[in-house]
Amino acid sequence: MNTLTALINTASATNTARFAAQRGIFFDSMSDMIVKLNAEGLATQQNDGERVLVSNKVWMTRHGVATPVNTSNL
């Protein structure tokens, strides 16, 4: 499993925010982050320039903060 995938799965499974920087992952921009996510086979949707929905599991900010999707309101 790749590092970004593990970060996203952990954030989703534990329902807590995770930080890419703590794993040594940094992004130059939102497009750089999306390229890296797609390279790991993760789907991205709803990019608003500040955050993007990743594989319907977490919202990830352009700074690399992965916050789980709140499914209780669906």
DACOR-V854221 format. One record per run of one state. SS is the DSSP state (h for helix, s for strand, l for the rest). FROM is the first residue (numbers start at 1). TO is the last residue. If there is no record, write none. Layout:
ss->[SS | SS]
from->[FROM | FROM]
to->[TO | TO]
This chain:
ss->[l | h | l | s | h | l | h | l | s | l | s | l | s | l | s | l | h | l]
from->[1 | 3 | 15 | 18 | 20 | 24 | 30 | 40 | 44 | 46 | 51 | 55 | 58 | 62 | 65 | 69 | 71 | 74]
to->[2 | 14 | 17 | 19 | 23 | 29 | 39 | 43 | 45 | 50 | 54 | 57 | 61 | 64 | 68 | 70 | 73 | 74]
